Amino acid sequence: MIAEALAGRRIAVTGSTGFLGTALVERLLRVVPDCELVLLVRPGRRRTVAQRAKREIFANDCFDRMRSDVATNGNGAKPFDDIVERRVQVIAGDVGTDGLGLDEADAAVLASCDIVIHSAATVSFDSPLDGAVEVNLLGPTRIAQTLTALGVRPHLVAVSTCYVAGSRRGSAPEIRVEDSPFWNDVDWRQEVTSARRLKADAEAESRRPEHLADFMKEARRELGAAGTPLLAEKTEQRRTAWVKDQLVAAGRARATSLGWPDAYAMTKALGERALGETRGDIPVSIVRPAIIESALAEPVPGWIRGFRMAEPVIISYARGLLKEFPGVPEGTVDVIPVDLVVGAICAVAARGPVNEDGSPDVTQVASGSANPLKYERLVELCQDWFKVHPLYDNKGQPIAAGEWGYTSRGGVERQLRRAVDLLSRADRAVHSLPLRGAQARWSSQLEERREMAERALTYVELYGAYSACEAIYGVDHLLELHDALDADDRRDFALDPRVIDWTRYVDEIHLPSVVKQARVRTDGSKGATEDRSTRLRRQVLSPSRHMAAFDLENTLIASNVVTSYAWLASRRLAPEDKVRLSLGLVREAPRLLALDRVDRSDFLRYFYRRYEGAPVDQIREDSVELMSDLILTKSFPAAIRRVREHRALGHRTVLITGALDFVVEPLRPLFDDIVCASMATENGRYTGMMHDAPPTGESRASALFEYAEAEDLDLREAVAYADSASDLPMLEVVGFPVAVNPETRLAAIARKRGWLVEEWQKASGGAASLLPLAGHRGPTRERP
Amino acid sequence: MPRPGFVLEVDGSTPPILFHHGEGFRLEKLPAGRSRVVYPGEPLEPIDDVDQAIEDALLHPLDTDPLPALLRPDMKLTICFDDVSLPLPPMKRPDIRQRVIEAVLDMAAAAGVDDVHLIAALALHRRMTESELRQAVGDRVYDAFEPKGLLYNHDAEDPDNLSFLGTTDKGEEVEINKRAAESDLIVYVNINLVAMDGGHKSTATGLASYRSLRHHHNVNVMRHSRSFMDRHSSELHHSNWRMGEVIRNAGVKIFQIETTLNNDTFGQDGPMSVLAKREWEWSTRDRAAFVGLQQGVKLLKPAARRKAFQTWRAPYGLTSVTAGAVDPVHERTLERCFEQHLVSVEGQTDILTMGLPYICPYNVNSIMNPILVMCLGLGYFFNMYRGKPLVREGGVLIMTHPTPWEFHPVHHPSYIDFFEQVLAETTDPLEMEQRYEKQFAEDEWYRHLYRTSYAYHGVHPFYMWYWGSHALEHLGRVIIVGGDPKAVRRLGFKPASTMADAFEMASDVVGAAPTITHLHNPPIVMADVT
């Protein structure tokens, strides 16, 4: 019946890249073979709407079922793609813009639609106020107004949320928001104006010098001496993040002040109200789902997209990070599988508007009244499930999640906040230490734990707000819809929450799906992290890469310019002079370190002055011995092997280092090219002055850039290896950055961005000498 | 009169037996009634007047004119000498090479020879460092020749400095150092520590290139060298002798000077002397010295321990110096070698045990990495036989060595990659020879390190493995006691924590009451198995 009713219709869908939207598109394509779809997609920064649709909608595993169905029936090369090509039209538009940002052609396409299903929303429960207002509050209104302006009157089905009823107890029937006795009649236009004003204020505030100074300080703390361009970029990121935080806080405060759990529910409620006022002649139906979770049956049991609201909380418990559950055991958790929501939307669309004047009718899709799931039951089910299917820690040991208690929301928050505070303090302390390699990784684990705790805290704060919503959402209209369905519809468009067997749903469908989505360890074998490194390494060593650039110090060898200098300077010295030299360097060390921390190339310029007057011939001769005595002794064999692997694959290998040419000369056979510092000479002696700016920091990035340009290589296909945050510019310009024995900051950055991290060590057993001085006295004679 | 080596049958009264264990030692009780220990002979009486002996040899060579008669002013003379891999451990200064070279140089000077080069005949070994060259040839020779560029290491990868001399009747290419090949006379100064050294191998191997070496340094040849310590049953030597003939036919004249040393490895007194004594003869002082040695070693950190052992210089005595034509000289040398090393042993055994010491030919002043552990055990020690192997076919070899996962980054770079890449894939010598040898041998980076740094040639770890290929084929199981389990497994062997565990593990292969033979080496002993 539904399929017939929708056959031959043109249906526009907004929000099709989202969880609900994707499921909706899939169902319509699969079960209503004769309808056409128009998808309104926001143009991405890098991708066109067609690319976005392909990547973010049709590539999803949601369509796997349909893909295999048509593949067995059809005989074309790519039957699924053909269907999409034939039945789906993607238009560029944005519900956050007046007029939806449509061009004329796309507007005409929209105008040709019989039904518009609006499911676009910022569902994130901590969205900033301005964003929520633009999309959730004004979105439906903009659609109605655009349709009116186009002179058409399709049926508009607007997806909202049950939580528009606000934080309260008692029953919440399927009536318009303004008809509720609890409705607080705020002026939605005033809310829009104020939100925009708040945004402008926050933007202005964030640019005040004292804030900017803070942002710069934070950027430097995170990146270290990464060079001006990167620090500027990071500072700007910090500023925008700050503005967002301000607006998130503003949204939450305004929502709570009006009795809604958060800005999402508030803006959705005001959006319904605004739509009622501004819809003109457009007939409107409103569908309000509760908390949408993984699919009960369609397209496959357990299908879910993205990491949704309840999952982080569940995973946090399973990981033993949380011990208590916010809320009361008797409370109802109103979860509804996504496929039931899709069924309800399709049924509403097929049925058409209820009211003759087109004024909004409301259908709620919730389980709380017809088939309630109590917190107690959910917690029990989760506990029992994780007893049988524990998560594993990174040592391959199962985590005993223990008994979960109940507490007030405040209790859990306090518990988590303490953990977050403790972890942040430890994190800061570790960050200020000069660590690298294994220790740095340890610090990044610490940071990871902190972030995990922080995330859990956020979710508890938000989710906790919902646990306080003890309203029971009426589903009379939904059940009426169900009663009107024939047998086929009940199979294809099931929408009745009474069919859910919660035990089966939680045990067999939802939790397995959540655990799979969360990519956590579910057995004691080598876990996901191991696999990821292997995968990244395979990418790095793929024959399609063009080039591999290497830093020298602490990437290939555990040594630096000071040790090379000390070795060269001491080679021909008598023992007592050697001691004097090393004492001098030790005395100078703090100053050198400080200089290096501020600006690497200034440090090099300053340090290399001491080569002034050194005889060129002698230094070149000694460099050959330096190679064996210092450089190879302190080298990382795995690093050298990696260079050679790249070469064997036909990649261009380049060494880019601030070290001096004569120091790296013996390494030349290892690389195709070497970009390094060099010094001017006069009368066979070094002047101590550099030829050019040494390749460090951002000039290393530009050296790499110029090199690639000159050699006609694509940096997106290049790999770069480096060890410190000051190498970030170089790492960022290539497609495949690799952090080698990263110091703390780079370790954190690499982990966040999912870069390959290599821990390379000196050959165990290599001679360890305390001071980098030449071991025995070198030759003092001339060769013939 | 020194006592010869002998075989001890272990009974209830036999004390625990000494096993070398890298830079350390173990005492192991061997099962009574079915175990025996092969002891080396005591050091032969050394020659008193070494200089006189050298002069006698040079003036009364075998099958050739006295050295002075071969020297003339306008000639090209090249003195080649064995490299740092001999002797083991290095000998107290003055090294015998220094004494021989000085004598040769004196005669050359007397004859007015100007054009003299000295070349360390190291084949694909690492270059010798300055201090190692000084140890071998002495400061006087070093200071007179090195600064003028007349004393240097052979470079098997210098295309401009190799001469192709022809091919043997078996198709083996002969390519050796050009300066040596073009000289009017090569004087080769050798140390024949074991029977494998010397003869035509000195020149045909020591001065050769990879192109030439690969004809006898390969799995097939090594599997047919039974053993490579027995020159007349060794395909390795047959090949070298064929090459020697090509060299001779090419007009290259060689004046071979071979020397043999006695078994005085650890001294007659001093901290290490106890190691050369038979356990039941240990005095109270010896026992105290041994406990002190063992405890002292334990106190040191690994690097310090290694350094302490590597500085040991053995007080060897010279037992012979023979000069002249290669073949007759070498036969006499072999006699002297066997006189010191050979011990008659009756019948093979089910289990062969050996304690591996801290040094082998390729880790002088370096680190004994796992591949060298394999080579020392399955290559050198296993092949210390004449007739048939000490252990029966399908028997078990048990070695003691800590086998740390450690490599010298400068000396053994290709070993590291061999261990990480090749051994991770296969321990079968034939397979690695086919799949990987060429790639390592012709690698530019290894070549660069061999030529300019102090690295063994890229192909060298393969040769180490080939050295053990006869043993690998022969043995049913190899167990290392006290080794790093991960490294031992990578070698394809079984790790055991104690000797008792090792015997238990061996019983799977050789049954519950196997016969056991312990090769009490070093000092060097070679079994004449009948």
Interface residues (C-beta under 8 A of the other chain):
Chain A: V624 M627 S628 D629 L632 T633 K634 S635 P637 A638 I640 R641 R644 P666 P669 L670 K762 A763 S764 G765 G766 A767 A768 H776 P779 R781 E782 R783 P784
Chain B: E130 S131 P147 K148 G149 P302 A303 I367 N369 P404 W405 E406 F407 H408 P409 V410 P413 I416 D417 E420 Q421 D443 E444 W445 R447 H448 L449 T452 S453 Y454
